[in-house]
């Protein structure tokens, strides 16, 4: 009798994941065929302009859709790992200075080594992001546990200071246009040959799933983790390295998407719980579906013009962020 509910729950979870994957596939198909250029079946298989349509499909539409899926999956996974390690539901790369530090790293490479390969630029940006994330962790460690609502506000101020320094340097050296591309998520310029770094982010998300149980234990606190014989410092360094590399890859490829991980991670954790082994597949699929939906909305609301996906997610994310903060404050009150 006990095996039936457990088995039913497993089938229910598997069925839900299959439905979520089908939704991602449907949104990806819609994303491929939305745009000014004709992507009808006749244009793809016909003569004349059909060759141009097929080339556009392979060079632009499919790479863009793959970039959105990989970004959504990896950024959602990075956010939920960060929330678990910081033990705070309002922390994610865009509310902790991680993304801003990655932008500062890219600016440093543009000023000091502009001919550096794109992969090396990503590594430099990841190092800047990792340093800023560990510094923010030190700030959070000095705060009382009852001040959980102040943690994201501190992160926003910390990121604002880094962004102010970055903006000043970009203005001083006439790089404001490049900075705008790094700080506002936009997939319109993604082409074949310019998105492949995101496969690294996808691989990092898979590695996070393999270490999900360790992240779950680390989220229960340092003392509990050490009592189980695990090295808390190594788990923390590994998790934050994944977060920093994902953030740097996203910034290099398509720019930052504010509050994205905050929305996806909180919604999934409210539905599935805090066990990362169970939650991460849902986070990955939900992140891909949500980012695809926001990108499709940005491409259709003012068709044939396009609203950057960072703007769409930023509007939705800021509203949801305030709602979650006020909801948490009402509970504590």
C-alpha positions as CSV (number, residue, x, y, z in Angstrom):
1,X,0.0,0.0,0.0
2,X,2.9,2.4,0.7
3,X,4.5,1.7,-2.7
4,X,1.4,2.9,-4.6
5,X,1.4,6.6,-3.5
6,X,5.2,6.8,-4.0
7,X,5.0,5.2,-7.4
8,X,2.0,7.4,-8.3
9,X,3.9,10.5,-7.2
10,X,6.9,9.4,-9.4
11,X,4.7,9.0,-12.4
12,X,3.0,12.3,-11.7
13,X,6.3,14.1,-11.6
14,X,7.5,12.4,-14.7
15,X,4.2,13.2,-16.5
16,X,4.6,16.8,-15.4
17,X,8.1,17.0,-16.8
18,X,7.0,15.5,-20.1
19,X,4.3,18.2,-20.4
20,X,6.8,20.9,-19.5
21,X,9.2,19.6,-22.1
22,X,6.3,19.6,-24.7
23,X,5.5,23.2,-23.8
24,X,9.2,24.2,-24.3
25,X,9.1,22.4,-27.7
26,X,5.9,24.2,-28.7
27,X,7.3,27.6,-27.7
28,X,10.6,26.8,-29.5
29,X,8.8,26.0,-32.7
30,X,6.8,29.2,-32.5
31,X,10.0,31.2,-31.8
32,X,11.6,29.8,-34.9
33,X,8.7,30.8,-37.2
34,X,8.1,34.3,-35.7
35,X,9.7,37.2,-37.5
36,X,9.5,39.6,-40.4
37,X,11.0,37.2,-42.9
38,X,8.8,34.5,-44.4
39,X,9.4,31.2,-42.8
40,X,6.5,29.3,-44.3
41,X,7.0,25.7,-45.5
42,X,6.7,26.9,-49.1
43,X,9.5,29.4,-48.6
44,X,11.7,26.8,-47.0
45,X,11.4,24.1,-49.6
46,X,10.7,26.2,-52.7
47,X,13.0,27.6,-55.3
48,X,14.3,31.1,-55.6
49,X,13.9,32.8,-52.2
50,X,13.6,29.4,-50.5
51,X,17.4,29.2,-50.3
52,X,17.5,32.5,-48.5
53,X,14.8,31.4,-46.1
54,X,16.6,28.2,-45.3
55,X,19.9,30.0,-44.7
56,X,18.1,32.5,-42.4
57,X,16.6,29.5,-40.5
58,X,20.0,27.8,-40.0
59,X,22.0,31.0,-39.3
60,X,19.6,33.0,-37.2
61,X,16.3,31.5,-36.1
62,X,17.5,28.1,-34.8
63,X,20.7,29.5,-33.1
64,X,18.5,32.2,-31.5
65,X,16.0,29.7,-30.2
66,X,18.8,27.4,-28.9
67,X,20.4,30.4,-27.2
68,X,17.2,31.3,-25.4
69,X,16.6,27.7,-24.2
70,X,20.2,27.3,-23.0
71,X,20.1,30.7,-21.3
72,X,16.8,30.1,-19.6
73,X,17.8,26.7,-18.3
74,X,21.3,27.7,-17.0
75,X,20.2,31.0,-15.5
76,X,17.3,29.4,-13.7
77,X,19.6,26.7,-12.3
78,X,22.2,29.2,-11.3
79,X,19.6,31.3,-9.4
80,X,18.3,28.3,-7.4
81,X,21.8,27.2,-6.5
82,X,22.6,30.7,-5.3
83,X,19.4,30.9,-3.2
84,X,20.2,27.6,-1.6
85,X,23.8,28.5,-0.7
86,X,22.8,32.0,0.5
87,X,19.8,30.5,2.3
88,X,17.7,33.4,1.0
89,X,14.9,33.2,-1.6
90,X,15.5,36.8,-2.9
91,X,19.1,36.3,-4.0
92,X,20.1,35.6,-7.6
93,X,22.9,36.9,-10.0
94,X,21.1,40.2,-10.8
95,X,20.3,41.0,-7.2
96,X,23.8,40.3,-5.7
97,X,26.2,42.2,-7.9
98,X,27.3,39.1,-9.8
99,X,26.1,40.2,-13.2
100,X,27.4,43.8,-12.7
101,X,30.8,42.4,-11.8
102,X,30.8,40.2,-14.9
103,X,30.1,43.4,-16.9
104,X,33.0,45.1,-15.2
105,X,35.2,42.2,-16.1
106,X,34.2,42.5,-19.8
107,X,34.9,46.2,-19.7
108,X,38.3,45.5,-18.2
109,X,39.2,43.2,-21.1
110,X,37.9,45.7,-23.6
111,X,40.2,48.3,-22.2
112,X,43.3,46.3,-21.4
113,X,43.2,43.4,-24.0
114,X,40.6,44.1,-26.7
115,X,42.1,41.4,-29.0
116,X,41.5,38.7,-26.3
117,X,39.5,35.7,-27.6
118,X,35.9,35.6,-26.5
119,X,36.4,32.5,-24.4
120,X,39.2,34.2,-22.4
121,X,36.9,37.3,-22.0
122,X,34.3,35.0,-20.5
123,X,36.8,33.6,-18.0
124,X,37.9,37.0,-16.9
125,X,34.3,38.1,-16.5
126,X,33.6,34.9,-14.5
127,X,36.6,35.7,-12.2
128,X,35.2,39.2,-11.6
129,X,31.8,37.8,-10.9
130,X,33.1,35.1,-8.5
131,X,35.1,37.7,-6.6
132,X,32.1,40.0,-6.2
133,X,29.9,37.1,-5.2
134,X,32.2,35.9,-2.5
135,X,32.5,39.5,-1.2
136,X,28.7,39.8,-1.1
137,X,28.6,36.5,0.8
138,X,31.0,38.0,3.4
139,X,28.6,41.0,3.7
140,X,25.6,38.7,4.2
141,X,27.5,36.6,6.8
142,X,27.8,39.7,9.0
143,X,24.0,40.3,8.9
144,X,21.6,38.8,11.5
145,X,19.6,35.9,10.3
146,X,16.4,37.9,11.0
147,X,17.3,40.5,8.3
148,X,16.6,38.3,5.3
149,X,14.6,41.0,3.6
150,X,17.6,43.3,3.7
151,X,19.8,40.9,1.9
152,X,18.5,41.5,-1.7
153,X,18.4,45.3,-1.0
154,X,22.0,45.1,0.1
155,X,22.7,43.1,-3.1
156,X,21.0,45.7,-5.3
157,X,23.0,48.5,-3.6
158,X,26.2,46.5,-4.0
159,X,25.5,45.9,-7.7
160,X,24.6,49.6,-8.1
161,X,28.0,50.6,-6.8
162,X,29.8,48.2,-9.2
163,X,27.5,49.4,-12.0
164,X,28.3,53.0,-11.2
165,X,32.1,52.3,-11.5
166,X,31.5,50.4,-14.7
167,X,29.4,53.2,-16.2
168,X,32.0,55.8,-15.3
169,X,34.8,53.9,-17.0
170,X,32.6,53.1,-20.0
171,X,31.7,56.8,-20.3
172,X,35.4,57.8,-19.9
173,X,36.6,55.5,-22.7
174,X,33.5,55.8,-25.0
175,X,32.2,52.3,-24.4
176,X,28.7,53.1,-23.2
177,X,27.2,51.3,-26.2
178,X,29.0,48.1,-25.5
179,X,28.0,48.4,-21.8
180,X,24.4,48.7,-22.8
181,X,24.6,45.5,-24.8
182,X,26.0,43.7,-21.8
183,X,23.5,45.0,-19.3
184,X,20.2,44.5,-21.2
185,X,19.4,41.0,-22.4
186,X,18.7,40.9,-26.1
187,X,18.8,37.9,-28.4
188,X,18.2,39.7,-31.7
189,X,21.9,39.7,-32.6
190,X,22.5,36.0,-31.8
191,X,23.7,34.2,-34.9
192,X,25.4,30.9,-35.6
193,X,29.0,31.2,-34.3
194,X,28.0,33.7,-31.6
195,X,26.1,31.7,-29.2
196,X,28.1,28.5,-28.8
197,X,29.5,29.5,-25.4
198,X,26.0,28.9,-24.0
199,X,26.6,25.2,-24.4
200,X,29.1,25.6,-21.6
201,X,26.4,27.0,-19.5
202,X,24.2,24.1,-20.3
203,X,27.0,21.7,-19.3
204,X,27.3,23.6,-16.0
205,X,23.6,23.2,-15.4
206,X,24.0,19.4,-15.9
207,X,27.0,19.3,-13.5
208,X,24.8,21.2,-10.9
209,X,22.2,18.4,-11.2
210,X,24.9,15.8,-10.4
211,X,25.9,17.8,-7.3
212,X,22.3,18.6,-6.3
213,X,22.2,16.6,-3.1
214,X,25.3,18.3,-1.9
215,X,23.9,21.7,-2.6
216,X,20.7,20.7,-0.7
217,X,22.7,19.7,2.3
218,X,24.8,22.9,2.2
219,X,21.6,24.9,2.2
220,X,20.9,23.5,5.7
221,X,23.9,25.3,7.1
222,X,27.7,25.0,7.5
223,X,27.5,23.1,10.8
224,X,25.0,20.6,9.5
225,X,27.1,20.0,6.4
226,X,30.3,19.4,8.4
227,X,28.5,17.0,10.7
228,X,27.7,14.9,7.7
229,X,31.4,14.8,6.8
230,X,31.1,17.1,3.8
231,X,33.5,19.9,3.0
232,X,31.3,23.0,3.1
233,X,33.9,25.3,1.7
234,X,34.4,23.1,-1.4
235,X,30.6,22.9,-2.0
236,X,30.3,26.6,-1.7
237,X,33.2,27.3,-4.0
238,X,31.9,24.8,-6.6
239,X,28.3,26.2,-6.5
240,X,29.4,29.9,-6.8
241,X,31.8,29.0,-9.6
242,X,28.9,27.5,-11.5
243,X,26.9,30.7,-10.8
244,X,29.7,33.0,-11.9
245,X,30.5,31.1,-15.1
246,X,26.8,31.0,-16.1
247,X,26.4,34.7,-15.4
248,X,29.6,35.6,-17.4
249,X,28.5,33.4,-20.3
250,X,25.0,35.0,-20.4
251,X,26.5,38.5,-20.3
252,X,29.0,37.8,-23.0
253,X,26.4,36.2,-25.3
254,X,23.2,38.0,-24.9
255,X,23.4,40.4,-22.0
256,X,21.8,40.3,-18.5
257,X,18.2,39.5,-17.9
258,X,17.1,41.1,-14.6
259,X,15.1,39.2,-12.0
260,X,14.7,36.2,-14.3
261,X,16.1,33.6,-11.9
262,X,14.2,35.1,-9.0
263,X,10.9,34.5,-10.7
264,X,11.7,31.0,-11.9
265,X,13.4,29.7,-8.8
266,X,10.8,31.0,-6.4
267,X,7.8,29.7,-8.4
268,X,9.3,26.2,-8.8
269,X,10.4,26.0,-5.2
270,X,7.0,26.9,-4.0
271,X,5.5,24.2,-6.1
272,X,8.1,21.4,-5.8
273,X,10.0,22.2,-2.6
274,X,13.7,22.7,-1.7
275,X,15.1,19.3,-2.7
276,X,17.3,20.3,-5.7
277,X,17.4,16.8,-7.1
278,X,13.7,17.1,-7.7
279,X,13.5,20.8,-8.4
280,X,16.3,21.4,-10.9
281,X,14.7,19.7,-13.9
282,X,11.6,21.8,-13.2
283,X,13.7,24.9,-12.9
284,X,15.5,24.2,-16.2
285,X,12.3,23.6,-18.2
286,X,10.4,26.4,-16.5
287,X,13.3,28.8,-17.2
288,X,13.5,27.9,-20.8
289,X,9.7,28.1,-21.3
290,X,9.4,31.5,-19.5
291,X,12.3,33.1,-21.4
292,X,10.9,31.8,-24.7
293,X,7.5,33.2,-23.8
294,X,8.9,36.6,-22.9
295,X,11.0,36.7,-26.1
296,X,8.0,35.8,-28.2
297,X,6.0,38.6,-26.4
298,X,8.8,41.1,-27.1
299,X,8.8,40.2,-30.8
300,X,5.0,40.3,-31.3
301,X,3.8,43.2,-29.1
302,X,5.2,45.9,-31.5
303,X,5.6,43.7,-34.6
304,X,7.6,44.2,-36.8
305,X,9.7,46.0,-34.2
306,X,11.2,44.1,-31.2
307,X,11.3,44.8,-27.5
308,X,14.4,43.3,-25.9
309,X,13.7,40.3,-23.7
310,X,15.5,41.9,-20.8
311,X,13.0,44.7,-20.8
312,X,10.0,42.3,-20.8
313,X,11.4,40.2,-18.0
314,X,12.6,43.3,-16.1
315,X,9.0,44.7,-16.0
316,X,7.5,41.4,-15.0
317,X,10.4,40.5,-12.6
318,X,10.4,43.8,-10.8
319,X,6.7,43.6,-10.1
320,X,7.0,40.0,-8.9
321,X,10.1,40.9,-6.8
322,X,8.1,43.6,-5.0
323,X,5.2,41.3,-4.5
324,X,7.4,38.6,-3.0
325,X,9.1,41.1,-0.7
326,X,5.8,42.6,0.5
327,X,4.3,39.1,0.9
328,X,7.3,38.0,3.0
329,X,7.1,41.2,5.1
330,X,3.4,40.6,5.7
331,X,4.1,37.1,6.9
332,X,6.8,38.3,9.3
333,X,4.6,41.1,10.5
